[in-house]
Amino acid sequence: MDLSVEVYRLSASFPRDEKFRLTAQVTRAVTSVPANIAEGNARGTRKDYAHYISVARGSLAETETFLLLAIRLGYLTSSQTAPVLALATEIGKMLTSLRARLLDTT
């Protein structure tokens, strides 16, 4: 959720003509991360939960890609995005670890 809030704050500075393009894409991707974690947690099996964690990890990768694109387009600076990308990296590690634990049958 913290990542979503930060990405929303960053994307608020995008040009108005990006509202239905990059802004929509990055906010959709970042909100999919906690949404898929929640949906997976509500599922009945560890296997299902692990699947949704994988989907969340994919949405996280999309979010990172869109932020890097925003830097290349000049909408954000590297210093603006560095803390957010660091948080995304941390979340990615947590998701990878959680998925591995869910799939561990020992």
The 8 nearest C-alpha neighbors of each residue, nearest first, counted from 0:
[[1, 3, 2, 33, 4, 30, 32, 5],
 [2, 0, 4, 3, 5, 6, 86, 83],
 [1, 3, 5, 0, 4, 6, 83, 86],
 [4, 2, 0, 6, 1, 29, 5, 30],
 [3, 5, 7, 1, 2, 6, 8, 0],
 [6, 4, 8, 2, 7, 3, 9, 1],
 [5, 7, 9, 3, 8, 4, 10, 2],
 [6, 8, 4, 10, 5, 9, 3, 11],
 [9, 7, 5, 6, 11, 10, 4, 12],
 [10, 8, 6, 11, 7, 12, 5, 13],
 [9, 11, 7, 12, 13, 8, 22, 6],
 [12, 10, 8, 9, 13, 7, 22, 14],
 [11, 13, 10, 9, 14, 74, 8, 75],
 [12, 14, 10, 11, 74, 15, 17, 22],
 [15, 13, 16, 17, 12, 18, 74, 11],
 [14, 16, 17, 18, 13, 12, 19, 11],
 [15, 17, 14, 18, 19, 20, 13, 21],
 [16, 18, 20, 15, 21, 14, 19, 22],
 [19, 17, 22, 15, 16, 20, 23, 21],
 [20, 18, 23, 17, 22, 21, 16, 24],
 [19, 21, 17, 23, 18, 22, 24, 16],
 [20, 22, 24, 23, 17, 25, 19, 18],
 [23, 21, 18, 25, 24, 20, 17, 10],
 [22, 24, 19, 26, 21, 20, 25, 27],
 [25, 23, 21, 27, 22, 26, 28, 20],
 [24, 26, 28, 22, 27, 62, 23, 65],
 [27, 25, 29, 23, 28, 24, 30, 22],
 [28, 26, 24, 30, 25, 29, 23, 31],
 [27, 29, 58, 25, 31, 26, 62, 30],
 [28, 30, 26, 31, 3, 32, 62, 27],
 [31, 29, 32, 27, 28, 3, 26, 33],
 [30, 32, 34, 28, 29, 33, 35, 58],
 [31, 33, 55, 30, 34, 35, 29, 58],
 [34, 32, 36, 35, 31, 37, 30, 0],
 [35, 33, 31, 37, 36, 32, 38, 30],
 [36, 34, 38, 37, 55, 33, 51, 32],
 [35, 37, 33, 39, 34, 38, 52, 40],
 [38, 36, 40, 34, 35, 39, 33, 41],
 [39, 37, 35, 41, 40, 36, 34, 42],
 [40, 38, 48, 51, 42, 36, 41, 37],
 [39, 41, 37, 38, 42, 48, 36, 43],
 [40, 42, 38, 39, 37, 43, 48, 36],
 [43, 41, 39, 40, 44, 48, 47, 38],
 [42, 44, 41, 47, 45, 48, 40, 39],
 [43, 45, 47, 46, 42, 48, 49, 40],
 [44, 46, 48, 47, 101, 49, 102, 43],
 [45, 47, 49, 44, 48, 50, 102, 101],
 [48, 46, 50, 44, 49, 45, 42, 39],
 [47, 49, 39, 45, 51, 50, 46, 40],
 [50, 48, 52, 98, 46, 47, 51, 101],
 [49, 51, 47, 53, 48, 52, 46, 54],
 [52, 50, 54, 39, 53, 48, 49, 35],
 [51, 53, 55, 49, 54, 50, 36, 56],
 [54, 52, 56, 50, 51, 55, 57, 49],
 [53, 55, 51, 57, 56, 52, 58, 50],
 [54, 56, 32, 52, 58, 53, 57, 35],
 [57, 55, 59, 53, 54, 58, 52, 60],
 [58, 56, 54, 60, 59, 55, 53, 61],
 [59, 57, 61, 55, 28, 60, 56, 32],
 [58, 60, 56, 62, 57, 61, 32, 55],
 [59, 61, 57, 63, 58, 62, 64, 56],
 [62, 60, 58, 64, 59, 63, 28, 65],
 [61, 63, 59, 65, 60, 64, 28, 25],
 [62, 64, 60, 66, 61, 65, 67, 59],
 [63, 65, 61, 67, 62, 66, 68, 60],
 [64, 66, 68, 62, 67, 63, 25, 69],
 [67, 65, 69, 63, 68, 64, 62, 70],
 [66, 68, 70, 64, 69, 65, 63, 71],
 [67, 69, 65, 71, 70, 66, 72, 64],
 [70, 68, 66, 72, 74, 67, 71, 75],
 [71, 69, 75, 73, 67, 68, 72, 76],
 [72, 70, 68, 73, 69, 67, 74, 75],
 [71, 73, 69, 70, 74, 68, 75, 67],
 [72, 74, 70, 71, 75, 69, 76, 68],
 [73, 75, 69, 72, 13, 70, 76, 12],
 [76, 74, 70, 73, 69, 79, 77, 80],
 [77, 75, 79, 78, 70, 80, 73, 74],
 [76, 78, 80, 79, 81, 70, 75, 67],
 [77, 79, 81, 76, 80, 82, 75, 83],
 [80, 78, 76, 77, 81, 75, 82, 83],
 [79, 81, 83, 77, 78, 82, 84, 76],
 [80, 82, 84, 78, 83, 77, 79, 85],
 [83, 81, 85, 84, 80, 86, 79, 78],
 [84, 82, 86, 80, 85, 81, 87, 5],
 [83, 85, 87, 81, 86, 82, 80, 88],
 [86, 84, 82, 88, 83, 87, 81, 89],
 [87, 85, 89, 83, 84, 88, 90, 82],
 [88, 86, 84, 90, 85, 89, 91, 83],
 [89, 87, 91, 85, 86, 90, 84, 92],
 [88, 90, 86, 92, 91, 87, 85, 93],
 [89, 91, 93, 87, 92, 88, 94, 86],
 [92, 90, 88, 94, 89, 93, 87, 95],
 [91, 93, 95, 89, 90, 94, 96, 88],
 [94, 92, 90, 96, 91, 95, 97, 89],
 [95, 93, 97, 91, 96, 92, 98, 90],
 [94, 96, 92, 98, 93, 97, 91, 99],
 [97, 95, 93, 99, 94, 98, 92, 100],
 [98, 96, 94, 100, 99, 95, 93, 101],
 [97, 99, 101, 49, 95, 100, 96, 94],
 [98, 100, 96, 102, 97, 101, 103, 95],
 [101, 99, 103, 97, 98, 102, 96, 104],
 [100, 102, 98, 99, 103, 45, 49, 97],
 [101, 103, 99, 100, 104, 98, 46, 49],
 [104, 102, 100, 101, 105, 99, 98, 45],
 [105, 103, 102, 101, 100, 99, 45, 46],
 [104, 103, 102, 100, 101, 99, 45, 46]]
